[in-house]
Amino acid sequence: TPTPTPRASISVPYRMDAGNPAGYTSSAGVVWQADQYYDAGSGASGFTTVAPENASNPVIYMTERWCANGYHLPIANGSYRLRLFFDEINPASGTRVFDVAAENLTILSGLNITVSAGGINRAMSRTFAVTVKDRSLDITFTRHQNCPSISAIAVLPAA
């Protein structure tokens, strides 16, 4: 049986702008990588021209990866802070309700972005402690109503 070629590990801090094929560098010089490492499922990426009023860095909230099964980030084993960024940019999508798991542990249950963020085009983020034991930070989405959506992902050193 052939041994699979290991993928290079991402360096931490790592920031990725979900749905953005080109990546982004903020005015403060923070680099957000292009959307990668996703399991597309039946989804695609999207964007809006409407910036959320409540975000200090609105550009990362203006893109999304929707209907994906999740992400598999190649990373060294260890403890990290995982920050997930959400914004409901598509009012026509209806109500989204989904779960988010990291490393097989549910970290958000029954997430409704519009309700949690306080409306459409309202930015929100959540941060979680995660421990990677298999050289892959696995983030999975379980759909309950309409397609899951995410705007950005950051993997930061453990606090």
Wavefront OBJ file of the C-alpha trace (Angstrom):
o trace
v 0.000 0.000 0.000
v 1.491 3.364 -0.986
v 2.038 5.928 1.751
v 0.177 9.190 1.072
v 2.368 12.247 0.647
v 1.838 14.452 3.707
v 0.667 17.979 3.039
v 2.758 20.806 4.418
v 1.397 22.164 7.670
v -0.031 25.649 7.780
v 1.825 28.151 9.931
v 0.089 29.719 12.910
v -1.285 32.321 13.031
v -3.254 31.333 9.955
v -6.133 33.359 8.574
v -8.320 32.406 5.623
v -11.022 34.437 3.871
v -13.648 31.796 3.036
v -15.095 32.160 -0.442
v -12.335 34.524 -1.574
v -10.210 32.919 -4.327
v -7.531 35.622 -4.133
v -7.084 36.223 -0.417
v -6.893 39.638 1.181
v -4.453 41.885 3.044
v -6.040 44.302 5.516
v -5.030 47.947 5.845
v -3.142 46.889 9.002
v -1.091 44.424 6.907
v -2.807 41.264 8.195
v -2.793 38.595 5.478
v -5.907 36.487 4.940
v -5.176 33.491 2.695
v -7.373 32.501 -0.249
v -10.155 30.002 0.441
v -8.659 26.498 0.512
v -8.743 23.126 2.294
v -12.556 22.921 2.039
v -14.724 19.908 1.349
v -17.106 21.640 -1.052
v -20.032 19.267 -0.740
v -22.808 20.715 -2.887
v -21.808 24.311 -2.234
v -19.900 27.151 -3.740
v -18.620 30.571 -2.797
v -20.372 33.913 -2.851
v -19.834 37.576 -2.086
v -21.686 40.781 -1.378
v -20.928 44.458 -1.904
v -22.618 45.346 1.389
v -20.183 45.672 4.291
v -21.453 44.894 7.782
v -21.600 48.077 9.872
v -20.415 46.397 13.058
v -17.067 44.978 11.837
v -13.625 46.505 12.286
v -12.448 44.484 9.249
v -15.599 44.266 7.079
v -13.933 42.819 3.949
v -13.577 39.308 5.407
v -17.316 39.233 6.130
v -18.261 40.077 2.541
v -17.430 36.599 1.194
v -18.733 33.179 2.111
v -18.325 29.482 1.490
v -21.811 27.963 1.620
v -23.151 24.398 1.595
v -19.663 23.027 2.251
v -19.229 19.905 4.339
v -16.337 21.550 6.168
v -12.619 22.260 6.170
v -9.551 20.099 6.810
v -6.576 22.317 7.672
v -3.174 20.569 7.700
v -1.518 21.658 10.932
v 0.953 20.388 13.522
v -0.494 18.595 16.514
v -1.099 20.892 19.447
v -3.508 23.290 21.126
v -4.892 26.320 19.307
v -7.589 28.971 19.375
v -10.026 28.588 16.485
v -11.918 31.731 15.521
v -14.856 31.444 13.134
v -16.391 34.454 11.373
v -19.985 34.618 10.137
v -22.256 37.109 8.350
v -25.560 36.387 6.639
v -24.916 38.078 3.284
v -27.791 36.503 1.354
v -31.219 37.549 2.622
v -32.823 35.330 -0.038
v -31.295 32.216 1.542
v -33.958 32.132 4.221
v -33.105 31.005 7.689
v -29.916 28.970 8.048
v -29.653 26.604 10.966
v -26.617 24.350 11.310
v -24.123 22.848 13.732
v -20.368 23.368 13.657
v -17.928 20.780 14.989
v -14.162 21.034 15.417
v -12.144 17.881 15.932
v -15.402 15.890 16.231
v -16.724 18.026 19.097
v -19.796 20.198 18.515
v -18.812 23.795 19.217
v -21.929 25.538 17.852
v -25.304 23.827 17.983
v -28.312 25.099 16.028
v -26.493 28.204 14.805
v -28.755 30.727 13.098
v -26.414 33.483 11.903
v -29.154 36.086 11.478
v -30.473 35.584 15.020
v -27.042 35.270 16.671
v -25.599 38.308 14.885
v -28.703 40.451 15.341
v -29.765 40.649 11.682
v -28.705 40.360 8.056
v -25.291 41.858 7.183
v -24.213 41.814 10.828
v -20.766 40.417 11.577
v -20.156 37.914 14.363
v -17.277 35.727 15.414
v -16.790 32.980 17.977
v -13.531 31.635 19.426
v -12.912 28.111 20.723
v -10.013 26.167 22.208
v -9.145 23.112 20.076
v -6.581 20.348 20.295
v -5.289 18.670 17.127
v -3.987 15.106 17.473
v -3.919 13.855 13.865
v -2.193 16.710 11.940
v -5.519 17.964 10.581
v -7.826 20.553 12.118
v -11.205 19.271 10.985
v -14.150 21.676 10.972
v -17.459 20.169 9.892
v -20.906 21.590 9.268
v -24.180 19.736 9.799
v -27.122 21.240 7.971
v -30.513 21.464 9.687
v -32.215 24.146 7.588
v -30.777 25.603 4.381
v -27.031 25.636 3.739
v -24.333 26.364 6.321
v -22.226 29.442 5.595
v -18.902 30.773 6.890
v -17.006 33.977 6.067
v -13.535 33.395 7.496
v -11.432 31.131 9.704
v -8.449 31.984 11.903
v -6.184 29.531 13.723
v -4.245 31.294 16.452
v -1.765 30.202 19.116
v -3.336 28.883 22.301
v -3.873 31.622 24.877
l 1 2 3 4 5 6 7 8 9 10 11 12 13 14 15 16 17 18 19 20 21 22 23 24 25 26 27 28 29 30 31 32 33 34 35 36 37 38 39 40 41 42 43 44 45 46 47 48 49 50 51 52 53 54 55 56 57 58 59 60 61 62 63 64 65 66 67 68 69 70 71 72 73 74 75 76 77 78 79 80 81 82 83 84 85 86 87 88 89 90 91 92 93 94 95 96 97 98 99 100 101 102 103 104 105 106 107 108 109 110 111 112 113 114 115 116 117 118 119 120 121 122 123 124 125 126 127 128 129 130 131 132 133 134 135 136 137 138 139 140 141 142 143 144 145 146 147 148 149 150 151 152 153 154 155 156 157 158 159
